[in-house]
């Protein structure tokens, strides 16, 4: 059943000077789609204090008080209800908050006000979040205890906070530009934000498109019609680099899973476990083109398994994520991720090891290279140039006993 959210609130949408909105007597109605769910807003407009060109603690506090004392309690209530009913992970819930803020106060009209609405809603739904300001710029942080890369971190009162909107500014010289923390205590804002994704939304089947994939294995051609949803790309557009455990375990959405995993199981039926894993390795290696993140995105970006299926090109970390997902879903074997200075690969534990063996914690793992190389590496073969290069075991997967 589709969840319809009706959010009644008083807000400003039109303004006579920067940061100042004027009231209107007639109620307005807005509706947008969030991951297949129709989100509806019925609201009236009410004045909000102007945000000065030079941000101050006082102007932000006045803005917060106007929202807190205004008609936003129902907005917060419905956001909470959505999260509880859908069981949304924090990152996906934050995407709903972003879209809510966008429809209340468009980013292009007033970036600062848009950011403060996001901060207000995240804080009022229980998350520990802070702001920092420098002249006309505002950075929005949330408390997070995980290892997050490529975005600013800040320690405040002994707690780690990570920045949610740094990408909007591109690059900031924090030695040159000093940011002041805005200390506004929001009652009940104690939750620690997590970037772990345990499930994707249940998108409408009609929102998927079909992507043709093919590769050859043992002189046989295999073709797949995988259902993919471009909304996944949007949801993870600004998702930062997280640790291997977090991004390797991002699941496939329901329709993508149903269009791919049963077909792979059908194709490897009757194969030995070793040959089946070899099949999955070669599917991951040869069904996609290779491209380094720096060339495709301009910086490091770890793609989830479904993102790897979505994009036409991917690198070694992305192949590891997809191969890990496929082996876990089909065979659920123990695996370790090996991180070299310039390469990432994966090894699988079989009943009987194959080829070059990696010994870790007394267990023997066989290299399964999911990234295309100059030579066609067999199961258990590693890159010759890495034979004397040190590596780090970046992640260990041990199946749960059933």
C-alpha positions as CSV (number, residue, x, y, z in Angstrom):
1,X,0.0,0.0,0.0
2,X,1.3,3.4,-0.9
3,X,2.0,5.7,2.0
4,X,0.5,9.1,1.6
5,X,2.0,11.8,3.8
6,X,-0.1,14.8,4.5
7,X,2.0,17.5,6.1
8,X,0.3,20.6,7.4
9,X,2.5,23.5,8.3
10,X,2.9,27.3,8.2
11,X,5.9,28.4,6.2
12,X,7.2,31.2,4.0
13,X,7.7,30.7,0.3
14,X,7.8,34.1,-1.2
15,X,10.2,36.9,-0.2
16,X,10.5,40.6,-0.7
17,X,14.2,40.8,0.1
18,X,16.9,38.1,0.5
19,X,16.0,35.8,3.4
20,X,12.6,37.4,4.0
21,X,9.4,35.7,3.1
22,X,5.9,37.2,3.2
23,X,2.7,35.6,4.2
24,X,-0.1,34.6,1.9
25,X,-3.7,33.9,3.0
26,X,-4.5,31.1,0.7
27,X,-3.2,27.6,1.5
28,X,-0.9,25.9,-1.0
29,X,-0.5,22.3,-2.0
30,X,2.6,20.5,-3.2
31,X,3.2,16.9,-4.1
32,X,6.3,15.0,-5.1
33,X,7.4,11.4,-5.5
34,X,9.9,9.9,-3.1
35,X,11.1,6.4,-4.1
36,X,7.7,5.5,-5.5
37,X,5.7,7.1,-2.5
38,X,3.5,10.1,-3.2
39,X,4.5,12.8,-0.6
40,X,1.9,15.6,-0.2
41,X,2.2,19.0,1.4
42,X,-0.7,21.2,2.3
43,X,0.5,24.4,3.9
44,X,-0.2,28.0,4.7
45,X,2.5,30.7,4.6
46,X,3.7,32.6,7.7
47,X,6.6,35.0,8.1
48,X,10.1,33.8,9.1
49,X,12.9,36.1,10.3
50,X,15.3,37.4,7.6
51,X,18.7,35.7,7.3
52,X,21.4,38.3,7.1
53,X,24.1,38.2,4.5
54,X,26.6,37.7,7.4
55,X,25.3,34.7,9.3
56,X,25.4,35.0,13.1
57,X,24.5,32.8,16.1
58,X,21.7,35.2,16.9
59,X,20.1,35.2,13.4
60,X,20.2,31.4,13.2
61,X,18.7,31.1,16.7
62,X,15.9,33.5,15.7
63,X,15.3,31.4,12.6
64,X,15.2,28.2,14.6
65,X,12.8,29.7,17.2
66,X,10.4,30.8,14.4
67,X,10.3,27.3,13.0
68,X,10.1,25.6,16.4
69,X,7.2,27.9,17.5
70,X,5.5,27.7,14.1
71,X,3.4,25.1,12.4
72,X,6.1,22.5,11.8
73,X,5.3,20.0,14.5
74,X,3.1,18.1,12.1
75,X,5.9,18.0,9.5
76,X,8.2,16.5,12.1
77,X,5.5,14.1,13.2
78,X,4.9,12.8,9.7
79,X,8.6,12.5,9.0
80,X,9.0,10.4,12.1
81,X,6.1,8.2,11.1
82,X,7.5,7.6,7.7
83,X,10.8,6.4,9.1
84,X,9.2,4.2,11.6
85,X,6.8,2.6,9.1
86,X,9.2,2.2,6.3
87,X,12.2,1.3,8.5
88,X,14.4,3.6,6.4
89,X,18.1,3.7,7.1
90,X,19.5,7.0,8.1
91,X,21.0,8.0,4.8
92,X,17.8,7.2,2.9
93,X,15.7,9.0,5.5
94,X,18.0,12.0,5.0
95,X,17.2,12.0,1.3
96,X,13.5,12.4,2.2
97,X,14.5,15.3,4.5
98,X,16.4,16.9,1.6
99,X,13.4,16.7,-0.7
100,X,11.1,18.0,2.0
101,X,13.4,21.0,2.5
102,X,13.6,21.5,-1.3
103,X,9.9,21.8,-1.7
104,X,9.5,24.1,1.3
105,X,12.4,26.4,0.5
106,X,14.1,25.6,-2.9
107,X,17.9,25.4,-2.8
108,X,18.3,27.7,-5.8
109,X,16.3,30.5,-4.1
110,X,18.2,30.7,-0.9
111,X,20.9,28.0,-0.2
112,X,21.3,29.0,3.5
113,X,17.6,28.8,4.3
114,X,17.4,25.4,2.5
115,X,20.3,24.1,4.6
116,X,18.8,25.3,7.8
117,X,15.5,23.6,7.0
118,X,17.4,20.3,6.5
119,X,19.2,20.9,9.8
120,X,16.0,21.7,11.6
121,X,14.2,18.6,10.4
122,X,17.1,16.3,11.0
123,X,17.5,17.6,14.6
124,X,13.7,17.6,15.3
125,X,13.5,14.0,14.2
126,X,16.0,13.1,16.9
127,X,19.5,13.3,15.3
128,X,22.4,15.1,16.9
129,X,23.4,17.7,14.4
130,X,25.3,21.0,14.5
131,X,26.0,23.9,12.2
132,X,29.2,25.9,11.6
133,X,29.3,29.3,9.9
134,X,31.9,31.5,8.2
135,X,30.7,34.7,6.7
136,X,27.9,33.7,4.3
137,X,28.6,30.0,4.4
138,X,27.1,27.3,6.5
139,X,28.2,23.7,7.0
140,X,25.8,21.1,8.3
141,X,27.2,18.2,10.4
142,X,25.7,15.2,12.0
143,X,27.1,13.0,14.7
144,X,28.5,9.8,13.3
145,X,30.8,7.2,14.9
146,X,31.7,5.4,11.7
147,X,34.8,5.8,9.4
148,X,33.7,8.1,6.7
149,X,36.1,9.3,4.0
150,X,36.5,12.2,1.6
151,X,34.3,14.7,3.6
152,X,35.2,16.9,6.5
153,X,35.0,15.7,10.1
154,X,34.8,17.8,13.2
155,X,35.2,17.0,16.9
156,X,32.8,18.9,19.1
157,X,32.5,18.2,22.8
158,X,34.5,15.0,22.3
159,X,32.1,13.6,19.6
160,X,32.8,13.1,15.9
161,X,30.6,14.9,13.4
162,X,30.7,14.5,9.6
163,X,29.6,17.1,7.1
164,X,26.5,16.5,5.1
165,X,26.7,19.4,2.6
166,X,30.4,19.9,1.8
167,X,29.9,18.8,-1.8
168,X,27.8,21.9,-2.4
169,X,30.9,24.1,-1.8
170,X,33.3,22.0,-3.8
171,X,36.4,22.8,-1.7
172,X,37.1,24.9,1.4
173,X,40.5,25.9,2.8
174,X,39.8,25.3,6.5
175,X,43.1,26.8,7.5
176,X,42.3,30.1,5.8
177,X,38.5,30.1,6.6
178,X,37.7,29.6,10.2
179,X,34.2,28.2,10.9
180,X,32.4,28.9,14.2
181,X,30.2,26.3,15.8
182,X,26.5,27.4,16.3
183,X,25.5,26.0,19.7
184,X,21.7,25.5,19.7
185,X,20.5,22.8,22.0
186,X,17.6,20.9,20.4
187,X,15.7,18.8,23.0
188,X,15.8,15.0,22.2
189,X,18.4,15.4,19.4
190,X,20.6,12.5,20.5
191,X,20.6,9.9,17.7
192,X,23.9,9.0,16.1
193,X,23.7,9.0,12.3
194,X,24.7,5.8,10.5
195,X,25.7,5.4,6.8
196,X,25.0,1.7,6.8
197,X,22.3,0.7,4.3
198,X,20.4,-2.5,5.2
199,X,17.6,-2.2,2.6
200,X,16.7,-0.1,-0.4
201,X,13.2,1.3,-0.9
202,X,10.5,-0.7,-2.5
203,X,10.4,1.2,-5.8
204,X,7.5,0.8,-8.2
205,X,8.1,-1.9,-10.7
206,X,7.1,0.5,-13.5
207,X,10.1,2.8,-12.5
208,X,12.7,0.2,-13.6
209,X,14.3,-0.1,-17.0
210,X,15.9,-3.1,-18.5
211,X,19.7,-3.3,-19.1
212,X,21.1,-5.9,-21.4
213,X,24.3,-7.6,-20.1
214,X,26.2,-10.5,-21.6
215,X,29.5,-12.4,-21.3
216,X,31.0,-15.7,-22.5
217,X,31.9,-18.6,-20.3
218,X,33.3,-21.9,-21.5
219,X,32.4,-21.0,-25.1
220,X,28.8,-20.3,-24.2
221,X,27.2,-16.9,-24.5
222,X,25.0,-15.7,-21.6
223,X,22.6,-12.9,-21.8
224,X,20.8,-11.1,-19.0
225,X,18.0,-8.5,-18.9
226,X,18.5,-6.9,-15.5
227,X,15.9,-4.5,-14.1
228,X,17.5,-1.3,-12.8
229,X,16.2,1.9,-11.3
230,X,18.0,5.2,-11.9
231,X,16.7,6.5,-8.6
232,X,19.3,4.4,-6.9
233,X,22.0,6.5,-8.7
234,X,20.3,9.7,-7.4
235,X,20.0,8.4,-3.8
236,X,23.7,7.6,-3.7
237,X,24.8,10.7,-5.7
238,X,26.5,12.3,-2.6
239,X,27.0,9.2,-0.6
240,X,30.6,9.4,0.7
241,X,33.3,6.7,0.7
242,X,32.5,4.4,3.7
243,X,34.4,1.4,5.1
244,X,34.3,-1.9,3.3
245,X,31.9,-3.5,5.7
246,X,29.3,-0.8,5.0
247,X,29.4,-0.5,1.3
248,X,29.9,-4.2,0.5
249,X,26.8,-5.1,2.4
250,X,24.5,-2.6,0.6
251,X,21.8,-4.9,-0.8
252,X,20.1,-5.0,-4.2
253,X,16.7,-3.6,-4.6
254,X,13.9,-6.1,-4.9
255,X,13.2,-5.9,-8.6
256,X,16.9,-5.9,-9.5
257,X,17.5,-8.9,-7.2
258,X,14.6,-10.8,-8.8
259,X,15.8,-10.1,-12.3
260,X,19.4,-11.2,-11.7
261,X,20.0,-13.7,-8.8
262,X,17.5,-16.4,-10.0
263,X,18.9,-16.3,-13.5
264,X,22.5,-16.7,-12.1
265,X,21.3,-19.6,-10.0
266,X,19.7,-21.2,-13.0
267,X,22.9,-20.8,-15.1
268,X,25.2,-22.4,-12.4
269,X,22.8,-25.2,-11.5
270,X,24.7,-28.5,-11.7
271,X,28.1,-26.8,-11.4
272,X,30.4,-27.5,-8.6
273,X,30.8,-24.8,-6.0
274,X,34.2,-24.0,-7.4
275,X,33.0,-23.7,-11.0
276,X,30.0,-21.7,-9.9
277,X,32.2,-19.1,-8.2
278,X,34.4,-19.1,-11.3
279,X,31.3,-18.3,-13.3
280,X,30.3,-15.4,-11.0
281,X,33.9,-14.1,-11.1
282,X,33.9,-14.0,-14.9
283,X,30.5,-12.4,-15.1
284,X,31.7,-9.7,-12.8
285,X,34.9,-9.3,-14.7
286,X,33.6,-9.3,-18.3
287,X,30.0,-8.0,-18.3
288,X,31.1,-4.4,-17.6
289,X,33.7,-2.0,-19.0
290,X,36.6,-0.8,-16.8
291,X,37.1,2.8,-15.8
292,X,39.0,4.3,-12.9
293,X,36.9,6.5,-10.5
294,X,39.2,9.5,-11.0
295,X,38.5,9.4,-14.8
296,X,34.8,8.7,-14.4
297,X,33.9,10.8,-11.4
298,X,37.0,13.0,-10.8
299,X,37.6,11.5,-7.3
300,X,37.3,8.2,-5.4
301,X,33.8,6.8,-5.3
302,X,32.9,3.3,-4.1
303,X,29.9,2.0,-5.9
304,X,27.4,-0.4,-4.3
305,X,26.5,-3.6,-6.1
306,X,23.4,-2.1,-7.7
307,X,25.3,1.0,-8.7
308,X,27.9,-1.1,-10.4
309,X,25.2,-2.7,-12.4
310,X,23.8,0.7,-13.3
311,X,27.0,2.3,-14.5
312,X,28.5,1.4,-17.8
313,X,32.1,1.4,-16.3
314,X,33.4,0.5,-12.9
315,X,36.8,-0.1,-11.2
316,X,38.3,-2.8,-9.0
317,X,36.5,-1.8,-5.7
318,X,33.2,-1.7,-7.5
319,X,33.8,-5.2,-9.0
320,X,34.7,-6.5,-5.6
321,X,31.4,-5.2,-4.2
322,X,29.3,-6.8,-6.9
323,X,31.2,-10.2,-6.7
324,X,30.9,-10.2,-2.9
325,X,27.2,-9.6,-3.2
326,X,26.7,-12.4,-5.7
327,X,28.8,-15.0,-3.8
328,X,27.1,-14.1,-0.5
329,X,23.6,-14.4,-2.0
330,X,24.2,-17.6,-3.9
331,X,26.8,-19.6,-1.9
332,X,27.3,-17.6,1.3
333,X,31.0,-18.5,1.6
334,X,33.6,-16.9,3.8
335,X,35.5,-14.1,2.1
336,X,38.3,-11.6,2.7
337,X,38.9,-8.3,0.9
338,X,42.6,-7.6,0.1
339,X,43.7,-4.0,-0.2
340,X,47.0,-3.3,-2.0
341,X,48.4,0.2,-2.5
342,X,46.9,0.4,-6.0
343,X,44.5,-2.4,-6.2
344,X,41.7,-4.2,-4.3
345,X,40.7,-7.8,-4.8
346,X,38.9,-10.6,-3.0
347,X,39.5,-14.2,-1.9
348,X,37.0,-16.9,-1.1
349,X,37.3,-19.9,1.2
350,X,36.5,-23.2,-0.4
351,X,36.5,-26.7,1.2
352,X,39.7,-27.3,-0.8
353,X,41.8,-24.2,-1.7
354,X,42.5,-23.4,-5.4
355,X,45.7,-22.0,-6.8
356,X,47.7,-19.4,-4.8
357,X,46.5,-19.5,-1.2
358,X,46.1,-16.6,1.2
359,X,46.3,-17.7,4.8
360,X,44.5,-15.5,7.3
361,X,43.7,-16.4,10.9
362,X,44.5,-20.0,10.1
363,X,42.0,-20.2,7.2
364,X,43.0,-20.6,3.6
365,X,41.4,-18.4,0.9
366,X,41.7,-18.5,-2.9
367,X,42.1,-15.3,-4.9
368,X,39.1,-14.6,-7.2
369,X,40.0,-11.6,-9.3
370,X,36.8,-9.9,-10.5
371,X,38.5,-7.1,-12.4
372,X,39.7,-7.5,-16.0
373,X,43.5,-7.7,-16.4
374,X,45.9,-8.0,-19.3
375,X,45.9,-11.8,-18.9
376,X,42.9,-14.0,-18.3
377,X,43.5,-15.0,-14.6
378,X,42.1,-18.3,-13.5
379,X,40.4,-19.0,-10.3
380,X,43.1,-18.9,-7.6
381,X,45.5,-16.8,-9.7
382,X,46.6,-13.4,-8.6
383,X,48.3,-10.6,-10.5
384,X,52.0,-11.6,-10.9
385,X,53.1,-8.0,-10.2
386,X,51.5,-8.2,-6.7
387,X,53.3,-11.3,-5.6
388,X,55.8,-9.3,-3.5
389,X,53.6,-6.4,-2.7
390,X,52.2,-6.1,0.9
391,X,48.5,-5.9,1.4
392,X,45.9,-5.3,4.1
393,X,43.0,-7.5,4.9
394,X,40.4,-4.8,4.7
395,X,37.3,-6.8,5.5
396,X,36.5,-10.3,6.7
397,X,33.1,-11.9,6.0
398,X,32.1,-14.9,8.0
399,X,28.7,-16.4,7.3
400,X,26.3,-16.6,10.2
401,X,25.4,-20.1,11.2
402,X,21.8,-21.0,10.3
